[in-house]
Amino acid sequence: MKTYILLHGAMRGAWLWEKLTPHLAKGGARVIAYDLPGHGRRVSERHGVNMTAYVDDVLAFLDKNHLSNFVLVGHSMSGIVISRIAEEMPERIKHLVYLAAVVPQDGDALIDLLTQERRETLRKLEGTVTEIYGPPDLLKPLYFTDLEGEEQDYYIKQLTPQPAAIFFEKMSIKRFYNLQTPRTYILGLKDKSIPPPLAKDFAGRLRVTPMEIEAGHDLMVVKPAAVAEILLKLI
């Protein structure tokens, strides 16, 4: 039985995978949708969280549960998390999947991997806030853009304040590009957070041809069957 560990992006939680999980389970997979500290059911744990805290938390979870031979899926910001985890325990990972995710190089912070417009917005906030969140009307143009009305509102309302430190912490990525761990990149052709040209650049860093799905940034919500089909076929 294949094991899939699913790591969400900024402001999100394990709830993000609720539509994808049944498709993977139907395909005979074991699925672990994980809440990073400060997110989902762990929203109260967000004080002092940075990117290293995410990585250390997931590593501790994997060790505690003796998990190995798993497919590790990172959405959006979690492209950094899964890259660092791969450096720490490459022998335990069967496949890495970057789902509309950033792909870091050594010394990158998350802010360095975003579109120019978002970088400029975040730079103005650096050092002035500990959390980043916006009124729903400001979040709608970026997130769950394939959805409308009550369905979009449902997901937007689940978003939680994002610890700001994760955007600015520069990460050491020194061994990742020498690893032989198989990796796949899946992009959304209508993604407004990580637009296709940027996503294709990230896939190029991985030296893979990206898989394309006609969807926005949250592909697992809008096209769960299509995402599951790709994941279930991974060796």
C-alpha positions as CSV (number, residue, x, y, z in Angstrom):
1,M,0.0,0.0,0.0
2,K,1.3,3.4,-1.0
3,T,1.5,6.1,1.7
4,Y,0.9,9.7,0.8
5,I,1.8,12.5,3.2
6,L,0.1,15.8,2.2
7,L,1.5,19.2,3.3
8,H,-0.6,22.3,2.7
9,G,0.3,25.8,1.7
10,A,0.1,29.2,3.5
11,M,-3.0,30.0,5.5
12,R,-4.4,26.5,4.8
13,G,-4.6,23.3,6.8
14,A,-5.2,19.6,6.4
15,W,-8.8,20.4,5.5
16,L,-7.4,21.5,2.1
17,W,-7.2,17.8,1.0
18,E,-10.7,16.7,2.0
19,K,-11.8,16.2,-1.6
20,L,-8.6,14.6,-2.8
21,T,-8.3,12.1,0.1
22,P,-11.2,9.8,-1.0
23,H,-9.9,9.5,-4.5
24,L,-6.5,8.4,-3.2
25,A,-8.1,6.0,-0.7
26,K,-10.3,4.5,-3.4
27,G,-7.0,3.8,-5.3
28,G,-5.8,1.8,-2.3
29,A,-3.6,4.4,-0.8
30,R,-3.0,5.3,2.8
31,V,-3.3,9.1,3.2
32,I,-2.0,11.4,5.9
33,A,-3.1,15.0,5.6
34,Y,-1.0,16.9,8.1
35,D,-1.6,20.2,9.9
36,L,1.6,22.3,10.1
37,P,1.9,24.2,13.5
38,G,-0.3,27.2,13.5
39,H,-2.7,25.8,10.9
40,G,-6.0,23.9,10.8
41,R,-6.6,22.2,14.1
42,R,-3.3,23.6,15.4
43,V,-4.1,27.2,14.7
44,S,-3.3,28.1,18.4
45,E,0.3,27.0,17.9
46,R,1.3,29.8,15.5
47,H,3.3,32.0,17.9
48,G,6.9,32.1,16.9
49,V,6.5,29.8,13.9
50,N,9.0,30.1,11.0
51,M,9.9,27.8,8.1
52,T,12.4,25.9,10.2
53,A,9.7,25.2,12.7
54,Y,7.6,23.6,10.0
55,V,10.4,21.4,8.8
56,D,11.4,20.3,12.3
57,D,7.8,19.6,13.2
58,V,7.3,17.3,10.2
59,L,10.6,15.6,10.7
60,A,9.6,14.8,14.3
61,F,6.2,13.5,13.2
62,L,7.8,11.2,10.6
63,D,10.3,9.9,13.2
64,K,7.7,9.4,15.9
65,N,5.5,7.4,13.6
66,H,8.4,5.5,11.9
67,L,7.2,6.5,8.5
68,S,9.2,5.6,5.4
69,N,8.7,4.7,1.7
70,F,6.1,7.4,1.3
71,V,5.2,9.9,-1.4
72,L,5.6,13.4,0.0
73,V,3.4,16.1,-1.5
74,G,3.9,19.8,-0.9
75,H,1.5,22.5,-1.9
76,S,2.6,26.1,-2.5
77,M,5.0,27.2,0.3
78,S,5.5,23.6,1.4
79,G,7.7,23.1,-1.6
80,I,10.4,24.5,0.7
81,V,9.4,22.1,3.5
82,I,9.5,19.0,1.4
83,S,12.9,20.0,-0.1
84,R,14.4,20.3,3.3
85,I,12.9,17.1,4.5
86,A,14.3,15.4,1.5
87,E,17.8,16.6,2.5
88,E,17.4,15.2,6.0
89,M,15.9,11.8,5.2
90,P,16.2,11.0,1.4
91,E,16.3,7.3,2.1
92,R,12.8,7.3,3.5
93,I,11.1,9.2,0.6
94,K,9.7,7.3,-2.3
95,H,8.7,10.3,-4.4
96,L,8.5,14.1,-4.0
97,V,5.6,15.9,-5.5
98,Y,5.5,19.7,-6.0
99,L,1.8,20.7,-6.3
100,A,1.6,24.3,-7.5
101,A,4.6,24.7,-5.2
102,V,7.8,26.8,-5.0
103,V,11.1,25.1,-5.6
104,P,13.9,26.8,-3.6
105,Q,17.6,27.1,-4.2
106,D,20.2,27.6,-1.5
107,G,19.7,30.8,0.4
108,D,16.2,31.5,-0.9
109,A,13.4,32.7,1.4
110,L,9.8,32.1,0.4
111,I,9.4,35.8,-0.6
112,D,12.2,35.3,-3.2
113,L,10.1,32.7,-5.0
114,L,6.9,34.6,-5.4
115,T,5.7,36.9,-8.2
116,Q,7.2,40.4,-8.3
117,E,3.9,42.0,-7.2
118,R,3.6,39.8,-4.2
119,R,7.3,40.3,-3.3
120,E,6.8,44.1,-3.3
121,T,3.7,43.8,-1.1
122,L,5.4,41.6,1.4
123,R,8.6,43.7,1.6
124,K,6.5,46.6,2.8
125,L,5.3,44.4,5.7
126,E,8.6,43.0,6.7
127,G,9.5,43.7,10.3
128,T,6.1,45.4,10.9
129,V,3.8,42.5,11.4
130,T,3.9,39.0,13.0
131,E,1.0,37.6,11.0
132,I,-0.4,38.1,7.5
133,Y,-4.0,37.9,6.7
134,G,-6.5,39.9,4.7
135,P,-10.2,40.5,4.6
136,P,-11.9,37.9,2.4
137,D,-12.3,40.3,-0.5
138,L,-8.5,40.7,-0.7
139,L,-7.9,37.0,-0.6
140,K,-10.5,36.0,-3.3
141,P,-8.5,37.2,-6.3
142,L,-5.6,34.8,-5.4
143,Y,-7.2,31.8,-3.7
144,F,-9.9,29.3,-4.8
145,T,-10.3,31.4,-7.9
146,D,-12.0,28.6,-9.8
147,L,-14.9,28.7,-7.4
148,E,-17.7,31.2,-7.0
149,G,-20.2,32.4,-4.5
150,E,-20.8,30.2,-1.4
151,E,-18.4,27.5,-2.5
152,Q,-15.5,30.0,-2.7
153,D,-16.6,31.7,0.5
154,Y,-16.6,28.3,2.3
155,Y,-12.9,27.8,1.6
156,I,-11.8,31.4,2.1
157,K,-13.4,31.5,5.5
158,Q,-11.3,28.5,6.6
159,L,-8.0,30.4,5.9
160,T,-6.2,31.4,9.0
161,P,-3.6,34.1,9.8
162,Q,-0.2,33.2,8.4
163,P,2.9,33.6,10.6
164,A,4.9,36.2,8.7
165,A,8.3,34.9,9.6
166,I,8.0,32.0,7.1
167,F,8.2,34.5,4.2
168,F,11.5,36.0,5.2
169,E,13.6,33.1,6.6
170,K,16.4,32.2,4.2
171,M,16.8,28.5,3.9
172,S,19.9,26.3,3.4
173,I,19.3,24.0,0.5
174,K,22.8,22.5,-0.1
175,R,22.3,18.8,-0.8
176,F,18.9,18.7,-2.5
177,Y,20.0,19.0,-6.1
178,N,22.4,16.1,-5.8
179,L,19.8,13.7,-4.5
180,Q,18.4,11.0,-6.7
181,T,14.9,11.1,-5.1
182,P,12.3,11.0,-7.9
183,R,10.3,14.2,-8.2
184,T,7.2,15.4,-10.1
185,Y,5.9,18.9,-10.6
186,I,2.1,19.6,-11.1
187,L,1.0,23.0,-12.1
188,G,-2.4,24.7,-12.6
189,L,-2.9,26.4,-15.9
190,K,-5.1,29.0,-14.3
191,D,-3.0,29.5,-11.2
192,K,-2.9,33.2,-10.2
193,S,-0.6,32.7,-7.1
194,I,2.1,30.7,-9.0
195,P,1.4,31.5,-12.6
196,P,2.3,28.9,-15.2
197,P,5.5,30.6,-16.4
198,L,6.9,30.7,-12.9
199,A,5.8,27.1,-12.2
200,K,7.5,26.0,-15.4
201,D,10.7,27.6,-14.1
202,F,10.4,25.7,-10.9
203,A,9.9,22.4,-12.8
204,G,13.0,23.3,-14.7
205,R,15.0,23.5,-11.5
206,L,13.8,19.9,-10.8
207,R,14.8,18.9,-14.3
208,V,11.3,17.5,-15.0
209,T,8.5,18.3,-17.4
210,P,5.6,19.6,-15.5
211,M,2.2,17.9,-15.5
212,E,-0.5,20.4,-16.3
213,I,-4.1,20.6,-15.0
214,E,-6.7,23.1,-16.0
215,A,-7.2,24.6,-12.6
216,G,-6.1,27.4,-10.3
217,H,-3.8,27.3,-7.4
218,D,-5.8,24.9,-5.2
219,L,-5.9,22.1,-7.7
220,M,-6.8,19.4,-5.1
221,V,-10.1,21.2,-4.4
222,V,-11.2,21.9,-8.0
223,K,-9.8,18.9,-9.8
224,P,-9.2,16.2,-7.1
225,A,-9.7,13.3,-9.5
226,A,-7.2,14.6,-12.0
227,V,-4.6,15.2,-9.2
228,A,-5.3,11.7,-7.7
229,E,-4.8,10.1,-11.1
230,I,-1.3,11.6,-11.4
231,L,-0.4,10.7,-7.8
232,L,-1.6,7.1,-8.0
233,K,0.5,6.5,-11.1
234,L,3.8,7.5,-9.5
235,I,6.3,4.7,-9.1
